[in-house]
């Protein structure tokens, strides 16, 4: 919940994903901007991005969406 309160208002530019937008979808290597999660939120091993106007947690090794935040 605290991370959601941080990430939703940030509203960085959003990547437009044309395929089915869902948990498990794999984002492309290029075109998506990935952001580090501040350490205070204890979300280790993931980054976040904005896709289709939603904040998402992404596994940086596979670019797979692991959670849609908002």
N, C-alpha and C positions, 0 to 999 in steps of 0.2 A: 504493500500500500504506500509506503513512503517513497519508493522508487517511482511508482506511478505518479505521485504528486510532483515529483521532480521532472520526469520525462515528458508528460503530457503538455505542460505549458511551454516547454522549450521550443517546440514547433520549428525545427530545422526544415529546410526544403525537402519535399517528399519525392521519392522515386515512384514513377508510374509503372506498376507491374501488370502486364497484360494477361498473364496466365491466371489460373485459379489462386486467389489470395487466401491462404490457410496456413495453419501450423503444419510444418513439414515441407512446405514449399521451399525450393532452393533458389536463392537469388543469384543473379549473374555476378561474375567477378568484377565487371566494369559498370560504372554508371551509378551505383549505390554508394552513398557516403555512410561509413560505419563510424560510430562514436564510442569512446571508452566510457564505461560505467564508473562514476566516481567511487572510490574505495569505501566511503562511508555507507554505501548501500549493500556491501558484502555480496555482490553478484559476481562471483569469480568465474572466469573462463568464457564470458560472453561479452558481446558488444551490442549496441542498439543502433537502430536505423529508423527512418520514417519511410513507410511504403504505403502508397494509396491513402495518404493522409492519416495513417495509424502508426503509432510507435510500436516497434517489434524488437524482441530480444533475438539475437542471431548467434549461432555457433560460428565463430570466425574461421574455423578450419574448413567447414563444409558450406558455409553461407546458408545453412538451413534455418528457417524460422522456427524457434522453439516456443515462443509465446507472443501472442498479440496483446499488447498492454492496454490499449484503449478501444 
